[in-house]
Amino acid sequence: MDRTKASNPAGLSTAWSSNDLTSKARIRNAALTLFAQQGEDGTSMRAIATAAGVTVGLVTHHYGTKDGLREAVDTLVVELFADTLAALPNEGGPRRVLGLRDEAVAGMLHANPTIVDYLRRSLLHGPGRPADILSRLAALTAEQTRVLRDAGVVSTDRSVTEQTVTTIVRQLGRQLLQPLANRIVDEFGEPGENAPELYVGVKS
């Protein structure tokens, strides 16, 4: 699949929606959008077929079950994260290297609000199971952490697991929690008041 690389994260805004117009891609993209809006349990195969402009039979031909569709959507999301990080340097001071990575991920997510909605719903409301989107993102982050450790960019004083948790919280925390702040201000704030823009960090 032809996708814009991380040197231009904003270019990913159309990566999953328009570059690949095959029926299989349209089905997966429709599933991503509907899962983000309604959750996996609230989305029927027929609704996905209708949104993709295909028959239910073609959906099952390509993906078998809704679980197969979810796995395809998760693969797309993880690949977007991997592509975003692939073009970034693995050498230099930790502040610069980690800052570039956080900035690139933030840019990719900003350009893909549907993916943010999907991650928010999956991570905060999903059942949690082995090999789900969180497991796959954690595996990717752990792999990237080992690369940075081998390059001498990040410390080896802490475990890979701790560094993986730190990275995921740092990169996804604001995306997951900002809507909570927005809702509080919408319900209880003064007229015209805007929610504060959250910053999510971790103890070093």
Helices and strands as residue ranges (DSSP letters): G 9-14, H 23-38, H 45-52, H 56-63, H 66-86, H 94-111, H 113-125, H 133-150, H 160-188
